[in-house]
Amino acid sequence: MSPLRDLLTKQVSSAFATAGYDPALGEVVPSQRPDLGQFQCSGVLAAAKKHRRAPQAIADDVIARLKTSDVFGSVSFAAPGFINLTVTDEFLTSFVEQVGRDERLGCPLIPEPGTVVLDFGGPNIAKAMHVGHLRSSIIGDSLQRLFRFAGHKVLSDIHLGDWGTPMGMLIAELQHRRGITTLDDATAARAAAALSVHDLEEMYLAAATQTRASDESLREALQATVGLQQNQPGYRELWRQLVAVSVAALREDFDTLGVSFDLWLGESHFSDRIPGLVERLLAQGHAVMSEGAVVIPVAEPQDQQEMPPLILVKSDGGYTYATTDLAAVDERAGDLRADAILYVVDKRQGLHFTQVFRAARKTGLARNARLEHLAFGTMNGPDGKPFKTRAGGVMKLKDLIDMVTEAALQRMQDSDIATTFSETERRRLARQVGLAALKFGDLSNVRTSDYVFDLDRFLRFEGRTGPYLQYAAVRIKSIFRKAELSDDEVGGSLIAPQTAGERDLMLALASLGDAVRQAYERRAPNVLCDFAHTLAQLYSHFYHECHILSEGDPGRRASWLRLSQITLRQLGLLLGLLGIEVPDRM
Ligand code: ARG
């Protein structure tokens, strides 16, 4: 079904058209003055200019035609150029009926679905994750859910940092510690046996310090990197083992977070196609030699800031981060036939992606794929600097999840929630609540802005938080339990709203499709957060105004239960798109 705003816009546009005015000016949006009407059309001034008539005269013409529609109950002109619109209760009621019967609850599918690759710019092997990786997983997960729901085929790729010098450093360090002089597959397997992810992290930190302090160590690390990239005996095997250890731990962490990927590829995956790609780009004249390096110039005349060329091959023969990204575009747009490739990566990498996107377009590697950098800001600690764990160290996902779970447990205790639960159940709920706090705390911000990680605020059961929304959904479930109805037994038909609270709730339920579409178009999970929060608040008003369970009129009671059910389903859908679980009870 088409969203409410489309339907209203169609009505008003056709009124513009039959009155002889440009129908494009009939766009309807929610009112900025709800006291004057539920919706507004602001096209009157533009029409006055275009058709050289007074705004009042134009509005009169349009309003005269809208008076006969059975959608609008009141329509009025407000200077300088607004038409205020309110729909009839009958129309609203039947629209919400349709939403309730619609499997997608009033959310449209996009007209032309395609294949979308979502690059999560994932963590790096052996290096502890940082907050950027946390944000990219939370935001990326919500976007993959939203894109799938919109109708796309989505291929999400964790895109691990598993290639290049860091891996060489790790290999050299291990060789050192085990006294390995010549590496072959058998020694590699022995060296890597029984290594844990903690060993890797510890080794990486030691190696990083070593290579900074000594040229000899740096030389060894670079040598190991070359050994790996040139596929010398043992190197690939050792690398494979190290990656396996790290990936096993990451899989567990992402599982706990509730984030999954279709593809667990890393930067290494694209390395094989790099030499051929460089050759082709040189032969085609897209890449040129410059000071011993191979580069693709990407500057454009209208650039406001300096735009360095993309370096494809460094003068020492090595490839760069950008080379890998270009090779990845080639595979995704070429072999996977992606219609869009989206990168959920920190906004500070903006220049990098501008270079890569321009190079990918001008070389034709992008084919027809849209390339978008879905940038995000930093999650800061209370000191305004990128968030660190209490120990001051870099973050481990597992520790962070444990931390939010413990805090949720404490908060639940303070708020007398789940007091009758068994210990296991209470822990399970605490994890759901903690993750809801973490995810909503992140997703409710405008994607590109920085925000402060304030667990205390994120965990409140009242306010604009994940736990509040969970609580709102659980409360509706408990109404059904008290009414002794299972979800599919709540099937009553709606009657027209009698109170403002009912009407406002219905208007929100009718608008889900608009919100979800806007979130999709703007790649903005915060729009979903806002809508879910508004919906929960409106339901709460309605709930206090309309005493569902004690209502004596069976028709009304049934209608209110049905409104509750549609609200619950919409909340469930929204929380699902945010990657937040709805507990059964709390
Ligand atoms: N692994 C990189 C990092 O930790 C981010 C990769 C971003 N994605 C990409 N396709 N470049 O910074």
Residues whose N, C-alpha, C, O or C-beta is under 5 A from the ligand:
A	BS01	LIG	D119 G121 G122 P123 H159 G161 V345
